[in-house]
Amino acid sequence: MAEVDPQPKDSSTASTQSTTPISPPPPPPPAPKKISTNFRDVFAFSGPAPETINGRLAMLGFVSALGIEIASGRDLFSQLASGGVPLFLGSAFVLTLASLIPMFNGVSTESKSQAIMSARAEMWNGRFAMLGLVALAFTEYLKGGPLIS
């Protein structure tokens, strides 16, 4: 007795089925760059702390100096002579601590960057603020008074 094959072999269905190649899964995202929290690495010449902290202080100083100059008509040197040094030192201390705590915890400025508020934009704004603060002081020294009268 001949056995009956439960599934007939149809050559037409085998030729119409196409095999789609399975694409490999995408590669995993790169591992985040390991940030050193060593004191010497953070404060190295090419480390994250010096330019970040100086830029932030320069941005604060430039905006504050111009704001007080517009409001009171006093130049940068008279602002410093009339009690501005303790305010500068206090704000420098607070901003330095606020900048160093994340750095010593291994958080980089690049990891917190967004589309507009990026670490690169902050770095360039800090550089321009440093130049602007020096230019403001030099111009007021040569002029002998406030830039904005």
QUIDA-V81708 format. One record per residue. N is the residue number from 1. RES is the residue in one letter. PHI is phi in whole degrees, -180 to 180 (999 if undefined). NEAR is the number of other ideal C-beta (glycine too) atoms within 12 Angstrom. Layout:
n=[N;N]
res=[RES;RES]
phi=[PHI;PHI]
near=[NEAR;NEAR]
This chain:
n=[1;2;3;4;5;6;7;8;9;10;11;12;13;14;15;16;17;18;19;20;21;22;23;24;25;26;27;28;29;30;31;32;33;34;35;36;37;38;39;40;41;42;43;44;45;46;47;48;49;50;51;52;53;54;55;56;57;58;59;60;61;62;63;64;65;66;67;68;69;70;71;72;73;74;75;76;77;78;79;80;81;82;83;84;85;86;87;88;89;90;91;92;93;94;95;96;97;98;99;100;101;102;103;104;105;106;107;108;109;110;111;112;113;114;115;116;117;118;119;120;121;122;123;124;125;126;127;128;129;130;131;132;133;134;135;136;137;138;139;140;141;142;143;144;145;146;147;148;149]
res=[M;A;E;V;D;P;Q;P;K;D;S;S;T;A;S;T;Q;S;T;T;P;I;S;P;P;P;P;P;P;P;A;P;K;K;I;S;T;N;F;R;D;V;F;A;F;S;G;P;A;P;E;T;I;N;G;R;L;A;M;L;G;F;V;S;A;L;G;I;E;I;A;S;G;R;D;L;F;S;Q;L;A;S;G;G;V;P;L;F;L;G;S;A;F;V;L;T;L;A;S;L;I;P;M;F;N;G;V;S;T;E;S;K;S;Q;A;I;M;S;A;R;A;E;M;W;N;G;R;F;A;M;L;G;L;V;A;L;A;F;T;E;Y;L;K;G;G;P;L;I;S]
phi=[999;-89;-82;-96;-77;-65;-111;-69;-89;-111;-74;-73;-75;-70;-81;-83;-79;-110;-95;-91;-68;-88;-78;-69;-65;-64;-67;-67;-64;-64;-67;-62;-65;-71;-100;-80;-106;-68;-56;-67;-71;-68;-97;-63;-57;-99;-77;-77;-74;-58;-72;-65;-68;-63;-66;-64;-67;-67;-62;-64;-66;-66;-66;-66;-62;-69;-63;-69;-65;-68;-73;-114;81;-94;-78;-60;-69;-72;-64;-69;-71;-101;100;-79;-66;-62;-65;-64;-65;-65;-69;-64;-64;-65;-66;-65;-62;-64;-85;-79;-58;-64;-64;-75;-91;87;-92;-96;-67;-67;-71;-100;-70;-124;-61;-95;-89;-99;-65;-67;-65;-64;-64;-69;-62;-65;-64;-67;-67;-62;-64;-65;-67;-67;-65;-64;-63;-66;-66;-68;-66;-68;-76;82;-174;-68;-70;-105;-104]
near=[3;4;5;7;8;6;8;10;9;11;9;9;11;12;9;9;10;8;8;6;6;6;6;6;6;6;7;6;6;7;7;11;12;12;21;20;21;16;13;12;20;29;23;15;11;13;24;35;33;23;28;34;33;27;32;33;31;34;29;29;34;29;21;27;37;28;16;26;29;17;13;19;14;25;30;34;23;21;28;23;11;15;14;24;15;12;19;24;16;16;23;23;16;18;26;25;17;18;33;24;17;22;31;23;14;18;22;25;27;20;18;16;16;13;8;10;12;16;24;19;19;28;25;17;25;30;22;19;28;26;20;24;30;20;21;30;27;16;23;26;17;12;17;12;17;25;26;20;13]
